[in-house]
Amino acid sequence: INYKNVNQLYLKIVKTNTDDFSKLLQQNAKEQHKTLNKLDPIKSWTISLPDLKDYQPHQVEIKLDGLPLGQYMVLASSDKDFTYSENGFIYTRVHVSNISHWQKRLDHASAVFVVTDRTTGAPMKGVTGTVYEQKYNNRTRVNDKKLFGTFESNEKGFLQPKLPNSKR
């Protein structure tokens, strides 16, 4: 957490999903705040930040306790009521999964994804990856998402889709 001149931080975790997150990204900051603040938290807590009284930026890391598999948003505010005006408010998306993955862009037309078991590190065969192509729609002023294809990982955990022509 990066902070300056704040000695108390209020946090909460809310459950989300991919569709709700996509809708959230179409909203402005004030609408995002309103949407997120309506969600019931599954956990709330407060942390005290070191107050060095030097008016300089500082950085700390915080621990999140384990969560069940799923998608979450971690919300943080310098105000206990998470109000929008005059207070800092931020959120980040968190995925909790037993699948570990990394990706590498090979060239302008392809990429490789590797999926492994998070606990053992073993490659995962048969994992389905879904690739979407996203294009900005000037008329509606939102990003339209179109299914490009689904792909399956091989025995080494590799999944290598060919990317859409528009991404070349």
DRENDRENTI-935442 format. One record per residue: x, y, z of N, C-alpha, C, O in turn; residue number from 1; chain. Coordinates in steps of 0.02 Angstrom, whole numbers. Layout:
N
+--------+--------+--------+--------+--------+--------+--------+--------+--------+--------+--------+--------+-----+-----+
:     nx :     ny :     nz :    cax :    cay :    caz :     cx :     cy :     cz :     ox :     oy :     oz : seq : mol :
+--------+--------+--------+--------+--------+--------+--------+--------+--------+--------+--------+--------+-----+-----+
:      X :      Y :      Z :      X :      Y :      Z :      X :      Y :      Z :      X :      Y :      Z : NUM :   A :
...
+--------+--------+--------+--------+--------+--------+--------+--------+--------+--------+--------+--------+-----+-----+
END
This chain:
168
+--------+--------+--------+--------+--------+--------+--------+--------+--------+--------+--------+--------+-----+-----+
:     nx :     ny :     nz :    cax :    cay :    caz :     cx :     cy :     cz :     ox :     oy :     oz : seq : mol :
+--------+--------+--------+--------+--------+--------+--------+--------+--------+--------+--------+--------+-----+-----+
:     42 :    -58 :      0 :      0 :      0 :      0 :     45 :     61 :      0 :     89 :     67 :     42 :   1 :   A :
:     33 :    106 :    -47 :     67 :    170 :    -48 :     23 :    221 :    -14 :    -37 :    225 :    -28 :   2 :   A :
:     51 :    260 :     31 :     11 :    309 :     67 :     53 :    369 :     87 :    114 :    367 :     87 :   3 :   A :
:     18 :    423 :    105 :     50 :    484 :    128 :      1 :    520 :    173 :    -56 :    532 :    154 :   4 :   A :
:     22 :    537 :    233 :    -18 :    576 :    281 :    -83 :    539 :    301 :   -133 :    572 :    315 :   5 :   A :
:    -81 :    473 :    304 :   -138 :    433 :    326 :   -112 :    386 :    380 :    -60 :    355 :    372 :   6 :   A :
:   -148 :    381 :    436 :   -124 :    336 :    489 :   -171 :    278 :    502 :   -155 :    233 :    541 :   7 :   A :
:   -230 :    278 :    470 :   -279 :    225 :    479 :   -306 :    206 :    410 :   -323 :    250 :    370 :   8 :   A :
:   -311 :    141 :    397 :   -338 :    119 :    333 :   -393 :     68 :    347 :   -385 :     22 :    386 :   9 :   A :
:   -450 :     78 :    313 :   -508 :     34 :    321 :   -512 :    -10 :    259 :   -508 :     15 :    203 :  10 :   A :
:   -520 :    -74 :    270 :   -522 :   -122 :    214 :   -583 :   -165 :    218 :   -609 :   -179 :    272 :  11 :   A :
:   -606 :   -188 :    160 :   -658 :   -238 :    157 :   -650 :   -279 :     93 :   -623 :   -255 :     43 :  12 :   A :
:   -674 :   -340 :     96 :   -671 :   -385 :     39 :   -742 :   -401 :     18 :   -784 :   -419 :     60 :  13 :   A :
:   -755 :   -396 :    -47 :   -821 :   -413 :    -75 :   -811 :   -465 :   -129 :   -760 :   -465 :   -164 :  14 :   A :
:   -859 :   -510 :   -137 :   -857 :   -562 :   -189 :   -879 :   -530 :   -255 :   -922 :   -487 :   -255 :  15 :   A :
:   -849 :   -551 :   -309 :   -867 :   -526 :   -375 :   -862 :   -582 :   -427 :   -848 :   -639 :   -409 :  16 :   A :
:   -872 :   -566 :   -489 :   -863 :   -613 :   -544 :   -840 :   -575 :   -605 :   -838 :   -514 :   -605 :  17 :   A :
:   -822 :   -611 :   -657 :   -794 :   -580 :   -717 :   -842 :   -531 :   -750 :   -822 :   -476 :   -769 :  18 :   A :
:   -906 :   -550 :   -756 :   -954 :   -505 :   -788 :   -964 :   -441 :   -749 :   -965 :   -387 :   -778 :  19 :   A :
:   -971 :   -446 :   -683 :   -980 :   -386 :   -642 :   -918 :   -341 :   -646 :   -924 :   -280 :   -647 :  20 :   A :
:   -859 :   -372 :   -647 :   -798 :   -332 :   -652 :   -794 :   -296 :   -719 :   -774 :   -238 :   -722 :  21 :   A :
:   -814 :   -330 :   -773 :   -814 :   -298 :   -839 :   -861 :   -238 :   -841 :   -844 :   -186 :   -869 :  22 :   A :
:   -919 :   -245 :   -810 :   -967 :   -189 :   -806 :   -938 :   -132 :   -765 :   -948 :    -73 :   -782 :  23 :   A :
:   -903 :   -149 :   -712 :   -873 :    -98 :   -669 :   -822 :    -55 :   -708 :   -818 :      5 :   -697 :  24 :   A :
:   -785 :    -87 :   -752 :   -734 :    -51 :   -790 :   -764 :     -1 :   -839 :   -729 :     44 :   -863 :  25 :   A :
:   -829 :     -9 :   -855 :   -862 :     38 :   -900 :   -887 :    100 :   -864 :   -910 :    148 :   -896 :  26 :   A :
:   -882 :    101 :   -798 :   -907 :    156 :   -758 :   -851 :    207 :   -742 :   -792 :    190 :   -743 :  27 :   A :
:   -872 :    269 :   -728 :   -823 :    318 :   -705 :   -809 :    305 :   -631 :   -842 :    263 :   -599 :  28 :   A :
:   -761 :    340 :   -603 :   -737 :    326 :   -535 :   -793 :    333 :   -483 :   -798 :    293 :   -437 :  29 :   A :
:   -834 :    384 :   -490 :   -888 :    395 :   -442 :   -940 :    339 :   -445 :   -964 :    316 :   -393 :  30 :   A :
:   -957 :    316 :   -505 :  -1004 :    260 :   -513 :   -974 :    195 :   -487 :  -1008 :    156 :   -455 :  31 :   A :
:   -909 :    185 :   -499 :   -875 :    125 :   -473 :   -879 :    124 :   -397 :   -895 :     72 :   -367 :  32 :   A :
:   -865 :    180 :   -367 :   -868 :    185 :   -294 :   -937 :    168 :   -268 :   -944 :    130 :   -220 :  33 :   A :
:   -988 :    195 :   -300 :  -1058 :    183 :   -279 :  -1075 :    108 :   -286 :  -1105 :     79 :   -241 :  34 :   A :
:  -1057 :     79 :   -342 :  -1070 :      8 :   -355 :  -1036 :    -37 :   -304 :  -1067 :    -81 :   -275 :  35 :   A :
:   -971 :    -24 :   -293 :   -933 :    -66 :   -246 :   -957 :    -58 :   -174 :   -957 :   -106 :   -136 :  36 :   A :
:   -976 :      2 :   -156 :   -997 :     15 :    -88 :  -1065 :    -17 :    -71 :  -1082 :    -25 :    -12 :  37 :   A :
:  -1104 :    -34 :   -123 :  -1168 :    -67 :   -112 :  -1160 :   -142 :    -96 :  -1205 :   -172 :    -67 :  38 :   A :
:  -1103 :   -170 :   -114 :  -1093 :   -242 :   -105 :  -1080 :   -258 :    -31 :  -1045 :   -221 :      4 :  39 :   A :
:  -1107 :   -314 :     -9 :  -1097 :   -336 :     60 :  -1028 :   -366 :     68 :  -1009 :   -411 :     31 :  40 :   A :
:   -989 :   -339 :    116 :   -922 :   -367 :    126 :   -925 :   -436 :    159 :   -967 :   -449 :    201 :  41 :   A :
:   -878 :   -479 :    139 :   -872 :   -543 :    173 :   -823 :   -537 :    230 :   -819 :   -580 :    274 :  42 :   A :
:   -784 :   -482 :    229 :   -737 :   -469 :    283 :   -721 :   -394 :    284 :   -714 :   -364 :    231 :  43 :   A :
:   -716 :   -366 :    343 :   -696 :   -295 :    352 :   -646 :   -291 :    409 :   -651 :   -329 :    457 :  44 :   A :
:   -597 :   -247 :    404 :   -549 :   -237 :    457 :   -514 :   -170 :    449 :   -520 :   -136 :    398 :  45 :   A :
:   -478 :   -151 :    501 :   -441 :    -88 :    502 :   -368 :   -102 :    517 :   -352 :   -146 :    557 :  46 :   A :
:   -324 :    -65 :    485 :   -253 :    -71 :    501 :   -226 :     -1 :    518 :   -248 :     49 :    490 :  47 :   A :
:   -179 :      1 :    563 :   -144 :     63 :    579 :    -81 :     66 :    537 :    -43 :     17 :    533 :  48 :   A :
:    -69 :    123 :    506 :    -10 :    133 :    465 :     41 :    173 :    505 :     22 :    216 :    545 :  49 :   A :
:    105 :    160 :    495 :    156 :    199 :    530 :    148 :    273 :    513 :    148 :    292 :    454 :  50 :   A :
:    143 :    315 :    564 :    136 :    387 :    554 :    202 :    420 :    571 :    216 :    434 :    630 :  51 :   A :
:    243 :    432 :    521 :    309 :    460 :    531 :    309 :    536 :    533 :    361 :    567 :    546 :  52 :   A :
:    252 :    566 :    521 :    243 :    639 :    525 :    294 :    677 :    482 :    316 :    731 :    501 :  53 :   A :
:    312 :    648 :    425 :    361 :    681 :    382 :    331 :    704 :    316 :    367 :    731 :    274 :  54 :   A :
:    267 :    692 :    306 :    230 :    713 :    245 :    259 :    684 :    181 :    249 :    712 :    127 :  55 :   A :
:    295 :    629 :    187 :    325 :    596 :    129 :    285 :    533 :    112 :    251 :    505 :    155 :  56 :   A :
:    288 :    511 :     49 :    254 :    448 :     31 :    289 :    389 :     63 :    351 :    388 :     69 :  57 :   A :
:    250 :    339 :     83 :    276 :    278 :    112 :    241 :    218 :     82 :    190 :    225 :     49 :  58 :   A :
:    269 :    159 :     94 :    241 :     98 :     66 :    244 :     42 :    117 :    295 :     34 :    151 :  59 :   A :
:    189 :      4 :    124 :    188 :    -54 :    168 :    152 :   -110 :    131 :    114 :    -99 :     84 :  60 :   A :
:    164 :   -171 :    153 :    127 :   -229 :    128 :     82 :   -253 :    184 :    100 :   -250 :    243 :  61 :   A :
:     24 :   -278 :    165 :    -22 :   -306 :    214 :    -37 :   -378 :    196 :    -33 :   -398 :    138 :  62 :   A :
:    -55 :   -416 :    247 :    -72 :   -487 :    237 :   -147 :   -494 :    229 :   -186 :   -464 :    266 :  63 :   A :
:   -167 :   -533 :    179 :   -237 :   -551 :    172 :   -244 :   -624 :    194 :   -207 :   -667 :    172 :  64 :   A :
:   -291 :   -637 :    239 :   -303 :   -706 :    260 :   -332 :   -745 :    202 :   -360 :   -717 :    155 :  65 :   A :
:   -325 :   -811 :    206 :   -348 :   -855 :    153 :   -423 :   -846 :    138 :   -463 :   -833 :    183 :  66 :   A :
:   -440 :   -853 :     76 :   -509 :   -848 :     53 :   -527 :   -911 :     13 :   -483 :   -943 :    -14 :  67 :   A :
:   -591 :   -928 :     11 :   -611 :   -984 :    -32 :   -598 :   -967 :   -106 :   -590 :   -909 :   -124 :  68 :   A :
:   -595 :  -1019 :   -147 :   -585 :  -1008 :   -219 :   -637 :   -959 :   -245 :   -695 :   -963 :   -226 :  69 :   A :
:   -616 :   -914 :   -289 :   -663 :   -866 :   -318 :   -629 :   -800 :   -336 :   -568 :   -794 :   -332 :  70 :   A :
:   -670 :   -752 :   -354 :   -646 :   -685 :   -372 :   -672 :   -635 :   -321 :   -730 :   -639 :   -299 :  71 :   A :
:   -628 :   -589 :   -302 :   -644 :   -541 :   -250 :   -619 :   -472 :   -269 :   -576 :   -464 :   -313 :  72 :   A :
:   -646 :   -422 :   -235 :   -619 :   -354 :   -239 :   -599 :   -336 :   -168 :   -638 :   -345 :   -120 :  73 :   A :
:   -539 :   -309 :   -161 :   -516 :   -283 :    -96 :   -522 :   -208 :   -101 :   -491 :   -176 :   -144 :  74 :   A :
:   -563 :   -179 :    -57 :   -575 :   -106 :    -56 :   -538 :    -76 :      3 :   -535 :   -105 :     57 :  75 :   A :
:   -509 :    -18 :     -7 :   -474 :     17 :     46 :   -492 :     91 :     45 :   -499 :    121 :     -8 :  76 :   A :
:   -499 :    120 :    105 :   -516 :    190 :    110 :   -484 :    220 :    172 :   -471 :    184 :    220 :  77 :   A :
:   -473 :    285 :    170 :   -449 :    320 :    229 :   -508 :    341 :    274 :   -498 :    371 :    327 :  78 :   A :
:   -569 :    326 :    252 :   -630 :    343 :    289 :   -667 :    279 :    308 :   -677 :    236 :    265 :  79 :   A :
:   -687 :    273 :    370 :   -720 :    211 :    393 :   -786 :    198 :    358 :   -807 :    140 :    354 :  80 :   A :
:   -819 :    250 :    332 :   -882 :    241 :    296 :   -873 :    234 :    221 :   -921 :    227 :    184 :  81 :   A :
:   -811 :    235 :    199 :   -794 :    228 :    127 :   -830 :    280 :     85 :   -853 :    265 :     29 :  82 :   A :
:   -836 :    342 :    111 :   -868 :    395 :     72 :   -822 :    415 :     14 :   -761 :    405 :     17 :  83 :   A :
:   -852 :    444 :    -37 :   -814 :    461 :    -97 :   -780 :    529 :    -92 :   -723 :    537 :   -113 :  84 :   A :
:   -815 :    578 :    -66 :   -788 :    646 :    -66 :   -732 :    655 :    -15 :   -738 :    632 :     42 :  85 :   A :
:   -679 :    687 :    -36 :   -624 :    708 :      7 :   -581 :    651 :     36 :   -534 :    665 :     73 :  86 :   A :
:   -596 :    590 :     20 :   -559 :    534 :     50 :   -528 :    491 :     -3 :   -553 :    486 :    -59 :  87 :   A :
:   -474 :    459 :     15 :   -443 :    411 :    -31 :   -484 :    347 :    -33 :   -509 :    324 :     18 :  88 :   A :
:   -492 :    319 :    -93 :   -529 :    257 :   -103 :   -496 :    220 :   -160 :   -483 :    249 :   -212 :  89 :   A :
:   -482 :    156 :   -149 :   -450 :    116 :   -202 :   -475 :     44 :   -197 :   -497 :     22 :   -144 :  90 :   A :
:   -470 :      9 :   -252 :   -488 :    -62 :   -252 :   -441 :   -100 :   -297 :   -410 :    -72 :   -341 :  91 :   A :
:   -436 :   -165 :   -284 :   -399 :   -209 :   -328 :   -436 :   -275 :   -333 :   -471 :   -296 :   -286 :  92 :   A :
:   -428 :   -308 :   -388 :   -460 :   -372 :   -401 :   -413 :   -428 :   -381 :   -353 :   -425 :   -395 :  93 :   A :
:   -440 :   -480 :   -349 :   -400 :   -537 :   -326 :   -434 :   -601 :   -348 :   -494 :   -610 :   -339 :  94 :   A :
:   -395 :   -646 :   -378 :   -419 :   -713 :   -397 :   -388 :   -763 :   -348 :   -327 :   -762 :   -337 :  95 :   A :
:   -429 :   -806 :   -320 :   -404 :   -860 :   -278 :   -416 :   -925 :   -317 :   -473 :   -941 :   -333 :  96 :   A :
:   -361 :   -961 :   -331 :   -366 :  -1019 :   -375 :   -312 :  -1070 :   -356 :   -262 :  -1052 :   -325 :  97 :   A :
:   -323 :  -1132 :   -375 :   -272 :  -1184 :   -367 :   -230 :  -1190 :   -430 :   -185 :  -1232 :   -434 :  98 :   A :
:   -244 :  -1147 :   -478 :   -206 :  -1147 :   -541 :   -158 :  -1089 :   -542 :   -177 :  -1031 :   -530 :  99 :   A :
:    -96 :  -1104 :   -556 :    -45 :  -1052 :   -566 :    -34 :  -1047 :   -641 :    -35 :  -1097 :   -677 : 100 :   A :
:    -22 :   -987 :   -665 :    -10 :   -979 :   -737 :     37 :   -921 :   -751 :     43 :   -875 :   -711 : 101 :   A :
:     69 :   -925 :   -807 :    108 :   -870 :   -832 :    101 :   -870 :   -907 :     82 :   -920 :   -938 : 102 :   A :
:    115 :   -813 :   -937 :    109 :   -808 :  -1010 :    168 :   -770 :  -1039 :    201 :   -731 :  -1005 : 103 :   A :
:    180 :   -785 :  -1102 :    234 :   -751 :  -1138 :    211 :   -738 :  -1209 :    186 :   -783 :  -1243 : 104 :   A :
:    220 :   -677 :  -1231 :    205 :   -658 :  -1300 :    263 :   -682 :  -1343 :    320 :   -662 :  -1331 : 105 :   A :
:    249 :   -724 :  -1394 :    302 :   -750 :  -1436 :    318 :   -704 :  -1494 :    377 :   -693 :  -1510 : 106 :   A :
:    267 :   -676 :  -1524 :    275 :   -627 :  -1578 :    209 :   -589 :  -1581 :    168 :   -594 :  -1535 : 107 :   A :
:    199 :   -553 :  -1635 :    137 :   -513 :  -1640 :     75 :   -555 :  -1651 :     19 :   -530 :  -1644 : 108 :   A :
:     84 :   -619 :  -1668 :     26 :   -660 :  -1684 :     14 :   -718 :  -1637 :    -34 :   -755 :  -1645 : 109 :   A :
:     57 :   -727 :  -1588 :     46 :   -785 :  -1544 :     75 :   -773 :  -1474 :    118 :   -730 :  -1463 : 110 :   A :
:     49 :   -812 :  -1429 :     71 :   -810 :  -1360 :     68 :   -881 :  -1333 :     33 :   -924 :  -1361 : 111 :   A :
:    104 :   -895 :  -1279 :    100 :   -959 :  -1246 :     81 :   -948 :  -1174 :    106 :   -903 :  -1141 : 112 :   A :
:     37 :   -991 :  -1149 :     16 :   -990 :  -1079 :     37 :  -1057 :  -1050 :     31 :  -1109 :  -1082 : 113 :   A :
:     60 :  -1056 :   -988 :     78 :  -1117 :   -954 :     38 :  -1121 :   -890 :     38 :  -1074 :   -850 : 114 :   A :
:      3 :  -1177 :   -880 :    -38 :  -1185 :   -820 :    -11 :  -1244 :   -780 :      3 :  -1297 :   -806 : 115 :   A :
:     -4 :  -1231 :   -714 :     22 :  -1282 :   -669 :    -21 :  -1283 :   -605 :    -57 :  -1236 :   -590 : 116 :   A :
:    -16 :  -1338 :   -570 :    -49 :  -1344 :   -505 :    -11 :  -1300 :   -455 :     50 :  -1307 :   -448 : 117 :   A :
:    -47 :  -1256 :   -422 :    -15 :  -1208 :   -377 :     21 :  -1242 :   -319 :     72 :  -1217 :   -294 : 118 :   A :
:     -4 :  -1298 :   -296 :     25 :  -1333 :   -239 :     86 :  -1374 :   -258 :    138 :  -1370 :   -225 : 119 :   A :
:     80 :  -1414 :   -312 :    134 :  -1460 :   -330 :    181 :  -1433 :   -384 :    238 :  -1455 :   -389 : 120 :   A :
:    158 :  -1385 :   -423 :    198 :  -1360 :   -479 :    193 :  -1403 :   -541 :    225 :  -1388 :   -591 : 121 :   A :
:    154 :  -1457 :   -538 :    148 :  -1503 :   -594 :    108 :  -1470 :   -651 :     60 :  -1434 :   -638 : 122 :   A :
:    128 :  -1483 :   -714 :     89 :  -1457 :   -771 :     18 :  -1484 :   -769 :      6 :  -1540 :   -746 : 123 :   A :
:    -29 :  -1445 :   -793 :    -99 :  -1466 :   -793 :   -123 :  -1476 :   -865 :   -128 :  -1428 :   -903 : 124 :   A :
:   -137 :  -1538 :   -883 :   -162 :  -1556 :   -949 :   -238 :  -1548 :   -950 :   -271 :  -1562 :   -900 : 125 :   A :
:   -265 :  -1525 :  -1006 :   -337 :  -1522 :  -1016 :   -371 :  -1461 :   -987 :   -432 :  -1459 :   -982 : 126 :   A :
:   -332 :  -1410 :   -968 :   -362 :  -1348 :   -944 :   -385 :  -1308 :  -1005 :   -347 :  -1297 :  -1052 : 127 :   A :
:   -448 :  -1286 :  -1003 :   -476 :  -1248 :  -1059 :   -466 :  -1174 :  -1048 :   -484 :  -1147 :   -995 : 128 :   A :
:   -439 :  -1141 :  -1097 :   -430 :  -1069 :  -1096 :   -476 :  -1038 :  -1148 :   -481 :  -1063 :  -1205 : 129 :   A :
:   -509 :   -985 :  -1130 :   -554 :   -950 :  -1175 :   -523 :   -883 :  -1193 :   -503 :   -844 :  -1149 : 130 :   A :
:   -518 :   -869 :  -1258 :   -487 :   -807 :  -1282 :   -542 :   -762 :  -1312 :   -582 :   -783 :  -1353 : 131 :   A :
:   -542 :   -700 :  -1289 :   -589 :   -650 :  -1315 :   -550 :   -595 :  -1350 :   -494 :   -579 :  -1332 : 132 :   A :
:   -582 :   -567 :  -1401 :   -554 :   -509 :  -1435 :   -595 :   -449 :  -1411 :   -657 :   -451 :  -1410 : 133 :   A :
:   -560 :   -397 :  -1393 :   -594 :   -338 :  -1366 :   -581 :   -279 :  -1413 :   -524 :   -264 :  -1430 : 134 :   A :
:   -635 :   -246 :  -1433 :   -629 :   -187 :  -1476 :   -671 :   -131 :  -1448 :   -727 :   -142 :  -1423 : 135 :   A :
:   -645 :    -70 :  -1451 :   -682 :    -13 :  -1427 :   -735 :      6 :  -1479 :   -720 :     12 :  -1538 : 136 :   A :
:   -797 :     15 :  -1456 :   -852 :     34 :  -1499 :   -864 :    109 :  -1491 :   -887 :    132 :  -1438 : 137 :   A :
:   -847 :    148 :  -1542 :   -854 :    221 :  -1538 :   -926 :    243 :  -1529 :   -940 :    294 :  -1498 : 138 :   A :
:   -972 :    205 :  -1557 :  -1043 :    223 :  -1553 :  -1070 :    215 :  -1482 :  -1105 :    260 :  -1457 : 139 :   A :
:  -1055 :    159 :  -1450 :  -1081 :    147 :  -1382 :  -1032 :    170 :  -1328 :  -1050 :    174 :  -1269 : 140 :   A :
:   -970 :    185 :  -1348 :   -917 :    206 :  -1302 :   -900 :    154 :  -1248 :   -884 :    171 :  -1191 : 141 :   A :
:   -903 :     92 :  -1267 :   -883 :     38 :  -1223 :   -842 :    -13 :  -1263 :   -845 :    -14 :  -1324 : 142 :   A :
:   -805 :    -55 :  -1228 :   -768 :   -108 :  -1260 :   -814 :   -167 :  -1272 :   -844 :   -193 :  -1225 : 143 :   A :
:   -820 :   -188 :  -1334 :   -859 :   -248 :  -1351 :   -813 :   -308 :  -1348 :   -756 :   -306 :  -1372 : 144 :   A :
:   -838 :   -362 :  -1319 :   -799 :   -423 :  -1311 :   -830 :   -476 :  -1356 :   -890 :   -489 :  -1354 : 145 :   A :
:   -788 :   -507 :  -1397 :   -811 :   -559 :  -1444 :   -768 :   -622 :  -1433 :   -707 :   -618 :  -1429 : 146 :   A :
:   -802 :   -679 :  -1427 :   -767 :   -742 :  -1418 :   -724 :   -757 :  -1479 :   -748 :   -757 :  -1535 : 147 :   A :
:   -659 :   -768 :  -1467 :   -613 :   -786 :  -1521 :   -606 :   -861 :  -1526 :   -602 :   -888 :  -1581 : 148 :   A :
:   -604 :   -895 :  -1469 :   -598 :   -968 :  -1471 :   -580 :   -996 :  -1402 :   -563 :   -960 :  -1356 : 149 :   A :
:   -584 :  -1062 :  -1398 :   -563 :  -1097 :  -1337 :   -507 :  -1144 :  -1355 :   -505 :  -1172 :  -1410 : 150 :   A :
:   -461 :  -1153 :  -1309 :   -402 :  -1192 :  -1321 :   -388 :  -1235 :  -1259 :   -407 :  -1216 :  -1204 : 151 :   A :
:   -355 :  -1291 :  -1268 :   -342 :  -1337 :  -1213 :   -267 :  -1347 :  -1204 :   -230 :  -1351 :  -1252 : 152 :   A :
:   -246 :  -1351 :  -1140 :   -175 :  -1361 :  -1126 :   -154 :  -1433 :  -1140 :   -194 :  -1480 :  -1133 : 153 :   A :
:    -91 :  -1440 :  -1161 :    -65 :  -1507 :  -1176 :    -36 :  -1539 :  -1113 :    -43 :  -1512 :  -1059 : 154 :   A :
:     -3 :  -1596 :  -1121 :     25 :  -1633 :  -1064 :     79 :  -1594 :  -1026 :     93 :  -1610 :   -968 : 155 :   A :
:    109 :  -1545 :  -1058 :    159 :  -1503 :  -1025 :    129 :  -1440 :   -994 :    165 :  -1398 :   -967 : 156 :   A :
:     63 :  -1434 :   -999 :     29 :  -1376 :   -971 :     30 :  -1316 :  -1018 :      9 :  -1261 :   -998 : 157 :   A :
:     53 :  -1325 :  -1080 :     57 :  -1269 :  -1127 :     -9 :  -1261 :  -1164 :    -40 :  -1309 :  -1185 : 158 :   A :
:    -28 :  -1199 :  -1172 :    -88 :  -1181 :  -1210 :    -65 :  -1125 :  -1257 :    -42 :  -1073 :  -1234 : 159 :   A :
:    -70 :  -1137 :  -1323 :    -42 :  -1088 :  -1370 :    -93 :  -1068 :  -1424 :    -93 :  -1097 :  -1478 : 160 :   A :
:   -135 :  -1020 :  -1408 :   -184 :   -997 :  -1458 :   -152 :   -950 :  -1508 :   -104 :   -914 :  -1492 : 161 :   A :
:   -178 :   -950 :  -1569 :   -159 :   -898 :  -1617 :   -203 :   -838 :  -1602 :   -264 :   -846 :  -1594 : 162 :   A :
:   -173 :   -780 :  -1598 :   -211 :   -721 :  -1581 :   -249 :   -693 :  -1640 :   -230 :   -706 :  -1697 : 163 :   A :
:   -303 :   -655 :  -1628 :   -342 :   -626 :  -1683 :   -299 :   -582 :  -1727 :   -249 :   -552 :  -1705 : 164 :   A :
:   -318 :   -578 :  -1792 :   -280 :   -538 :  -1840 :   -272 :   -465 :  -1818 :   -220 :   -435 :  -1831 : 165 :   A :
:   -321 :   -437 :  -1784 :   -317 :   -368 :  -1764 :   -263 :   -356 :  -1711 :   -244 :   -299 :  -1699 : 166 :   A :
:   -237 :   -409 :  -1681 :   -185 :   -402 :  -1631 :   -116 :   -413 :  -1659 :    -67 :   -409 :  -1622 : 167 :   A :
:   -111 :   -426 :  -1724 :    -46 :   -440 :  -1754 :     -6 :   -377 :  -1764 :     50 :   -379 :  -1789 : 168 :   A :
+--------+--------+--------+--------+--------+--------+--------+--------+--------+--------+--------+--------+-----+-----+
END
